Amino acid sequence: MTAGWRRTEVRAGREWNVQPVSEAQAVKAYLCPGCGLEIDPGVAHLVTWRADGVLGDAADLASRRHWHTHCWRIGPA
């Protein structure tokens, strides 16, 4: 998987920004909120944040989360 363009998805009536992260861009470990397991460096994944948050863009970006691609697909309701 390579890095792709940010897109917007709607989940449970909320809009989310979804940004793919390539293997080469994945240089840190993150905890996936979907499964609770670590996303290791070098593993392609997704970064998501609210696109319709009431506190504004800065707050939405500050609360972004890194997800395994599979966990996001089956993920947040």
BATOR-443890 format. One record per atom (N, C-alpha, C): x, y, z; residue in one letter; residue number from 1. Coordinates in Angstrom, 2 decimals, decimal comma. Each point is the difference from the previous one (the first is absolute). Layout:
REM residues N
SITE        u        v        w  code  pos
SITE        X        Y        Z     A  NUM
...
END
This chain:
REM residues 77
SITE        u        v        w  code  pos
SITE     0,85    -1,19     0,00     M    1
SITE    -0,85     1,19     0,00     M    1
SITE     0,88     1,23     0,00     M    1
SITE    -0,32     0,95    -0,81     T    2
SITE     0,74     1,25     0,00     T    2
SITE    -0,86     1,10     0,59     T    2
SITE     0,63     1,12     0,31     A    3
SITE    -0,76     1,12     0,55     A    3
SITE    -0,97     0,50    -1,05     A    3
SITE    -1,15     0,42     0,45     G    4
SITE    -1,01     0,48    -0,91     G    4
SITE    -0,52     1,34     0,44     G    4
SITE    -0,94     0,47    -0,73     W    5
SITE    -0,61     1,29     0,29     W    5
SITE    -0,97    -0,13     1,15     W    5
SITE    -0,07     1,06     0,78     R    6
SITE    -0,98     0,05     1,08     R    6
SITE    -1,39    -0,01    -0,60     R    6
SITE    -0,88    -0,71     0,66     R    7
SITE    -1,39    -0,07    -0,45     R    7
SITE    -0,90     0,21     1,22     R    7
SITE    -1,26     0,22    -0,27     T    8
SITE    -0,98     0,15     1,07     T    8
SITE    -0,96    -1,18    -0,05     T    8
SITE    -0,26    -0,58     1,16     E    9
SITE    -0,94    -1,10     0,12     E    9
SITE    -1,02     0,34     1,07     E    9
SITE    -1,20    -0,54    -0,15     V   10
SITE    -1,04     0,20     1,00     V   10
SITE    -0,19    -1,32     0,74     V   10
SITE     0,08     0,07     1,33     R   11
SITE    -0,20    -1,17     0,85     R   11
SITE    -0,94     0,41     1,13     R   11
SITE    -1,09    -0,73     0,15     A   12
SITE    -0,97     0,25     1,07     A   12
SITE    -0,43     1,46     0,04     A   12
SITE    -0,18     0,58    -1,18     G   13
SITE    -0,47     1,37    -0,08     G   13
SITE     1,04     1,07     0,23     G   13
SITE     1,26    -0,38     0,14     R   14
SITE     1,09     0,95     0,20     R   14
SITE     0,95    -0,06    -1,19     R   14
SITE     0,55     1,15    -0,34     E   15
SITE     0,98     0,05    -1,09     E   15
SITE     1,40    -0,15     0,57     E   15
SITE     0,81    -0,82    -0,69     W   16
SITE     1,38    -0,25     0,40     W   16
SITE     0,94     0,28    -1,16     W   16
SITE     1,13     0,62     0,27     N   17
SITE     1,10     0,07    -0,95     N   17
SITE     0,79    -1,29     0,16     N   17
SITE     0,36    -0,61    -1,11     V   18
SITE     0,76    -1,25     0,01     V   18
SITE     1,21     0,18    -0,90     V   18
SITE     1,19    -0,15     0,58     Q   19
SITE     1,25     0,20    -0,74     Q   19
SITE     0,84    -1,27     0,06     Q   19
SITE     0,22    -0,65    -1,13     P   20
SITE     0,88    -1,18    -0,01     P   20
SITE     1,45     0,39     0,31     P   20
SITE     0,69    -0,89     0,71     V   21
SITE     1,41     0,15     0,31     V   21
SITE     0,72    -1,21    -0,59     V   21
SITE     1,00     0,25    -0,83     S   22
SITE     0,73    -1,10    -0,65     S   22
SITE     0,97    -0,66     0,97     S   22
SITE     0,52    -1,14    -0,41     E   23
SITE     1,00    -0,69     0,81     E   23
SITE     1,20     0,90     0,27     E   23
SITE     0,46     0,72    -1,02     A   24
SITE     1,17     0,87     0,14     A   24
SITE    -0,27     1,18     0,93     A   24
SITE    -1,24     0,47     0,03     Q   25
SITE    -0,36     1,14     0,86     Q   25
SITE    -0,25    -0,42     1,44     Q   25
SITE    -0,23    -1,26     0,23     A   26
SITE    -0,34    -0,51     1,34     A   26
SITE     1,28    -0,23     0,79     A   26
SITE     0,45     1,03     0,70     V   27
SITE     1,29    -0,08     0,69     V   27
SITE    -0,13    -0,13     1,51     V   27
SITE    -1,20     0,10     0,53     K   28
SITE    -0,24    -0,13     1,44     K   28
SITE    -1,03    -1,09     0,27     K   28
SITE    -0,02    -0,49     1,21     A   29
SITE    -1,02    -0,96     0,43     A   29
SITE    -1,20     0,77     0,55     A   29
SITE    -1,19    -0,51    -0,28     Y   30
SITE    -1,24     0,59     0,50     Y   30
SITE    -0,90    -1,10     0,52     Y   30
SITE    -0,92     0,34     0,86     L   31
SITE    -0,97    -0,95     0,51     L   31
SITE    -1,30     0,18    -0,77     L   31
SITE    -0,47    -1,06    -0,63     C   32
SITE    -1,23     0,04    -0,80     C   32
SITE    -1,20     0,00     0,95     C   32
SITE    -0,90     1,00    -0,12     P   33
SITE    -1,17     0,03     0,87     P   33
SITE    -1,03    -1,07    -0,35     P   33
SITE     0,13    -0,60    -1,18     G   34
SITE    -0,94    -1,02    -0,40     G   34
SITE     0,21    -1,33     0,68     G   34
SITE     1,26    -0,43     0,08     C   35
SITE     0,31    -1,31     0,57     C   35
SITE     0,83     0,07     1,27     C   35
SITE     0,57     1,18     0,27     G   36
SITE     0,81     0,16     1,19     G   36
SITE     1,42    -0,51    -0,15     G   36
SITE     0,37    -0,44    -1,21     L   37
SITE     1,34    -0,51    -0,24     L   37
SITE     0,87     1,07    -0,65     L   37
SITE     1,30    -0,20     0,12     E   38
SITE     0,95     0,97    -0,54     E   38
SITE     0,08    -0,08    -1,53     E   38
SITE     0,11     1,16    -0,62     I   39
SITE     0,33     0,09    -1,43     I   39
SITE     1,50     0,24    -0,03     I   39
SITE     0,75    -0,96    -0,47     D   40
SITE     1,46     0,08     0,01     D   40
SITE     0,51     0,96    -1,06     D   40
SITE     1,20     0,58     0,22     P   41
SITE     0,62     0,80    -1,06     P   41
SITE     0,14    -0,86    -1,26     P   41
SITE    -0,18     0,61    -1,15     G   42
SITE     0,12    -0,71    -1,26     G   42
SITE    -1,29    -0,67    -0,46     G   42
SITE    -1,08     0,13     0,77     V   43
SITE    -1,28    -0,59    -0,37     V   43
SITE    -0,93     1,11    -0,53     V   43
SITE    -0,47    -0,18    -1,22     A   44
SITE    -0,94     0,96    -0,58     A   44
SITE    -1,28     0,00     0,83     A   44
SITE    -0,58     1,18     0,17     H   45
SITE    -1,21     0,12     0,81     H   45
SITE    -0,74     1,29    -0,37     H   45
SITE    -1,00     0,37     0,78     L   46
SITE    -0,79     1,20    -0,25     L   46
SITE     0,05     0,92     1,21     L   46
SITE    -0,03     1,30    -0,27     V   47
SITE    -0,17     1,00     1,04     V   47
SITE    -1,38     0,61    -0,21     V   47
SITE    -0,78     0,10     1,06     T   48
SITE    -1,35     0,55    -0,12     T   48
SITE    -0,22     1,10     1,02     T   48
SITE    -0,82     0,96    -0,37     W   49
SITE    -0,43     1,05     0,92     W   49
SITE    -1,32     0,57    -0,47     W   49
SITE    -0,75     0,55     0,94     R   50
SITE    -1,32     0,52    -0,30     R   50
SITE     0,08     1,11    -1,03     R   50
SITE    -0,92     0,00    -0,92     A   51
SITE    -0,08     1,05    -1,00     A   51
SITE    -1,12     0,97     0,32     A   51
SITE    -0,81    -0,32     1,00     D   52
SITE    -1,16     0,82     0,33     D   52
SITE    -0,07     0,35     1,48     D   52
SITE     1,15     0,00     0,65     G   53
SITE     0,02     0,29     1,42     G   53
SITE    -0,42     1,42     0,32     G   53
SITE    -0,66     0,18     1,10     V   54
SITE    -0,51     1,31     0,38     V   54
SITE     1,07     0,89     0,62     V   54
SITE     1,12    -0,57     0,39     L   55
SITE     1,06     0,80     0,64     L   55
SITE     1,01     0,56    -1,00     L   55
SITE    -0,18    -0,31    -1,28     G   56
SITE     0,87     0,57    -1,02     G   56
SITE     1,08    -0,95    -0,47     G   56
SITE     0,66     0,41    -1,09     D   57
SITE     1,01    -0,83    -0,65     D   57
SITE     1,17    -0,35     0,90     D   57
SITE     0,49     0,96     0,79     A   58
SITE     1,16    -0,26     0,85     A   58
SITE    -0,31    -1,10     1,02     A   58
SITE    -1,19     0,05     0,60     A   59
SITE    -0,39    -1,03     0,97     A   59
SITE    -0,17    -1,35    -0,68     A   59
SITE    -0,57     0,01    -1,21     D   60
SITE    -0,17    -1,26    -0,73     D   60
SITE     1,35    -0,62    -0,31     D   60
SITE     0,96     0,80    -0,48     L   61
SITE     1,33    -0,52    -0,31     L   61
SITE     0,70    -0,52     1,25     L   61
SITE    -0,18     0,68     1,11     A   62
SITE     0,65    -0,42     1,25     A   62
SITE    -0,53    -1,35     0,48     A   62
SITE    -1,22    -0,35    -0,41     S   63
SITE    -0,58    -1,27     0,45     S   63
SITE     0,07    -1,09    -1,06     S   63
SITE     0,85     0,18    -1,01     R   64
SITE     0,10    -1,02    -1,05     R   64
SITE     0,56    -1,29     0,57     R   64
SITE    -0,37    -1,11    -0,65     R   65
SITE     0,42    -1,33     0,44     R   65
SITE     0,51    -0,82    -1,17     R   65
SITE     0,91    -0,90     0,29     H   66
SITE     0,58    -0,90    -1,00     H   66
SITE    -0,70    -1,35     0,13     H   66
SITE    -0,48    -0,52    -1,13     W   67
SITE    -0,75    -1,26    -0,03     W   67
SITE     0,66    -0,99    -0,95     W   67
SITE    -0,04    -1,30     0,35     H   68
SITE     0,27    -1,02    -1,01     H   68
SITE    -1,06     0,18    -1,08     H   68
SITE     0,35    -0,18    -1,24     T   69
SITE    -0,95     0,18    -1,10     T   69
SITE    -1,20    -0,92     0,18     T   69
SITE     0,25    -1,25     0,35     H   70
SITE    -1,09    -0,96     0,20     H   70
SITE    -0,92     0,44     1,14     H   70
SITE     0,57     0,45     1,09     C   71
SITE    -0,81     0,41     1,14     C   71
SITE    -0,89     1,19    -0,36     C   71
SITE     0,51     0,93    -0,79     W   72
SITE    -0,83     1,13    -0,41     W   72
SITE    -1,14    -0,48    -0,90     W   72
SITE     0,28    -0,94    -0,89     R   73
SITE    -1,04    -0,50    -0,91     R   73
SITE    -1,15    -0,64     0,76     R   73
SITE     0,32    -0,76     1,03     I   74
SITE    -1,06    -0,68     0,77     I   74
SITE    -0,43     0,85     1,19     I   74
SITE     0,75     1,06     0,23     G   75
SITE     0,02     0,77     1,21     G   75
SITE    -1,12     0,90     0,39     G   75
SITE     0,36     1,22     0,29     P   76
SITE    -0,83     0,82     0,88     P   76
SITE    -1,43     0,10    -0,48     P   76
SITE    -0,87    -0,24     0,91     A   77
SITE    -1,44     0,11    -0,33     A   77
SITE    -0,48     1,40     0,27     A   77
END
